[in-house]
């Protein structure tokens, strides 16, 4: 039974939201496929895509959206927190309020009725189809005040969640990639036509390929890491530690560890469980930029 105090999107609003999601996701995937055309393949573009994954997805989604906002396993100054969240926006995985609300609901109802993306409802539902259609378990109007009220208390995050404001930054960043990717080579002496080709390559690889990879790596935690892998802890769900996802998702795939200790700032709990996000956290903590609120079980590898 849905609590009456939480509103829902109307049927018309759901249809409009679905159009945004389907068109947006389809266009980004379509643009990423341009990477297979030789014209758009340059080492500069590929390097921008790889660098972007580590410099945008890692601090933005893994640290900013997930470990900082959703679980509060670390804390930092408000300007630095907002910087991480702003980097999270560039991954085009929704605004911070909705992302946090979905994730907290997943932890609250893991692999039970009400979980937004449990593989028990189908692999593709867990991996990506939870984004559409919109139902009561994924309705942003219902979930955000129910599960992310603390996030929405921040005026910046509340503004991002208003309408589609969170999408403004990614859109505005796209021409910047192209312009910088073109102008820097041009002023370095590269012919104009080749500089323009590099600009397009930087846009395709640095934005669209990187975004699609970031999407599917993140979504694999929802899908693969609830089906395949090993369990170190007897949690009341299907969470698994999946080594492949653990490495690709830079520490997020040690998912059984995470469900056993959801407030822990580290997910890789042994020396061989690669967790680059935890390494970043420890580095920032050493610089006195972050405070670690929960380090996980005492027997975990330091």
N, C-alpha and C positions, 0 to 999 in steps of 0.2 A: 504494500500500500504506500503510495507516494504521499508524503506529508503535505497538507494543504498550504502550509506557510511558505513553501518554496514554489515560485512561479515556474512556468515552462514557456518555451517558444510556442507560438501559435503554429498551426499547420502551414500558413502562408510563410511565416518567418523561417520555419524549418526548410521549406522548399527553396527559399532564397539562399539560406546558409549552405544547403547542399550544392546549389549551383556554384557558389563561390569555391567550395572545397573541390568539387569534381573538375571544374574548369581549371582552377589553379594547379591542382596536382597533375592533371593531364598535360597542361602546357609546360610545366617544369620538366616532367619526364620527356616530353617531346623535344624540348630544347636540349636536354642532356644527350639525346640520341644523335644530335648534330656532331658530337665528338667523334663519331665514326667516320665523318667525312675528312679526307686528308687536308682540306683547306684550313680546318680549325685545329689541326694537331700541331702544336709547337711545344718545345720543351719549357718555354716560359709559362704557357697556359697550364701544362701538367703540374709544374712546380707550384703555381698559384693554387691549384686544386688541392694538392697534398698539404701545402702549408696552411691553407684555409681550414682543412679538417682539424689540424692540431691547434691552430690559433683561434678558431671560432667555435667549433663543436665542443672541444675539450673544456675550455673555461666557460662557455656559454650554456650548454645543455648539462653536461656531466656535473660541473661544479655549481654554476649559477642556478639553473632551474631545479636540479635534482637535489644535490647534497646540501646546498645552502637554503633555498627557499622551501622545497617540499618537505625536507626532513630536519632542517635546522641543525645538522650535524656539525656545521661550522658557522661562524659569524664573523662579520667584518664591518668596517665603516659603511655608512649608507652610500656615499659616492662610489666606493669600490663595488659594493653589492649591485648598484644600478649599472655599473659598467659591465659586470658579468651578465646581468640580465639583458642588457642591450646587445651584447654579443650573442646571447641566446636567440634574440629576435631574428638575427641574420640566418639562422638555420631553418626558418619558416616552419616551425612546429607549433604555431599558435602563440598567443600572448601568455605571459607567465601565470596569470590567474587561472586560465583554463587548463594549462599544462599541469599545474600543481593540483588542481581539483581532480582531474582525471587520475593522476598518479596516486593521490591519497585515497581516492575511492577504490582503486585497484588494491591497495594494501588493506583497506577496511573489509573488502568483500572478496579477497583473493580466491579465484577458482570456485566461486559460488555464484548463485544467482545474484545479479547486481554488479558483478565485475565487468567493467567496460570492455576488457580485452583478454578474456581467458580462452586458451585453446580448446577448452571443453565445449565452447560454442563454435568451433571450427578453426583450423589453422589460419586461414586468411582473415577471419574475423579478428583474431588476436594480432595478426601481423599488420593489417592495414585497414580492413573493411570496417573496423570499429568507428572509423571516421564518417562512414555513411552506410546505411541511413542513420539519421539522428533519432535515438530513442531516449527513454527516461534515464538510462545509465550513461549517456554521453551528451545530454542536453546542457549546453553551456550556461543558459539562464538558470537552470535548476542547480547545477553542480557548483558553480562559483561561490554563491553565498553560503552553500552548505558545507563546502570543504576548503575554501580558500579565502575566508573572510579576513584573515590577518594579512594576506597579500594585498587584497583590495583596499585595505586601510591606507596603503601608501598612495598618495595622489598620482604619482607617475605611473604606477602599475594600473591604477583605476582608469586613468586616461587611456592607456594602451588597450584596455579591454572594452572601451567604449566604441561601439560600432566595429569597424575594422582598422582602427588606428594603429594597432601593432604591426600591420602589414606595410605601413608607410615607409619605415626605415629600409626593409629589404628592397622595395621597389626603387627608392631613391638611391640605393647603393649600386644598383645595376649599371646605370650609365657611368658612374664613377669608375667602376672596374674597366669599362671599355675605354674611357678617356685616358685614364692613367696608363692602361696597357698599350695605348697607341702613342700617347705623347712622350712618354719616357724613352721608348726606342727611337722615336723620330728625332728628339733633341740629342740623342746619343749618336746620330749620324746614319741611322738605318733609313733606306728609301721609304717614301710616304706609303706606297702600296703595301710594302711588307710590314710597316708599322701598324697599319690598319688591320692587316691579317692577324698580327700578334694581339691587337686589342680585342678582336672578336674571339680569339683563342682564350685569352684571359677571362673574358665574360663567360664563355661556354664552360670551360673547365673550372675556373675559380668560383663561379656561382652555381651553375645548374648541375654539373656533374658532382661537385662537392655537396650540394644540397641533397641530391638523390641518394648519394652514398650515405650521408648523415641520416637521412630518413630511414633507410632500410637497415642500417646498423642499429639505430635506436629501436626500431620496431622488432628487430630480431630478439631483443631482450624480452619483449612481451610474448613472442611466439616460440622460437627455438629454445629459449632458456626455461620454458615451462613444459617442454616435451623431452628434450635430449640433454644428457649430462649426468653428473653424479650428485648425490646429496650428502653433505657433511653433517647436516642437522635435520632432526625430525620435525620439520615445520608442518602445520596443518594445511598444506597446499601442495601444488605440483612443482614448485620452484626447483630449478636445477642449477648447478655450477657447470656452465658450458665453456670449455677452454677456448674454443674457436671464437665465440662471441666475446668471451672475456678479453681476448687480445684485440679483436677488431674494435670493440666498443671501449677500449682503453680503460678497462676495469669494471665496466657495468655488467658484464656477463657472468660474474660470480654471484649469481642471482639467489641461490639458496642461502649463501652467507648473508646477503642483503636482507632477505625475508626473515632470517633468524635474528639479525641485529639491525633493524631498519634505521635506527638513528646513528649507526656507526658511520664515521667519516671515511672509513676504508672498507672496501669490499673484498679485495684480495687478502686473505688472512694467513697465507703461508708464503714462504720466500719465493716460490715459483709461480704464484698466482699474480701475474703481471697486472698492476693497477696504476697506470700512469696518472690517473686523476688523484690518487692518494699521494703520489710523489709530488705532484703540483701543490697539493694542499700542504704537505710537510715543508716544501720549499717556501711557500708564502708565509707559513706559520713561523719559520725560522727568521724571516725578515720582519716579523711582528706585524704583518698585514692581515693575517687571519688568526682567529682563535678556534682551536679544535674543541668542540663540545663533547664529543663522544668518540673514543678511539677503538671501540669494539671490545671483544672479549679479552681478558688479561693474558690469555695464553697465546694470542695471535702473534705472528712474527712482527717485530717492531718496525 
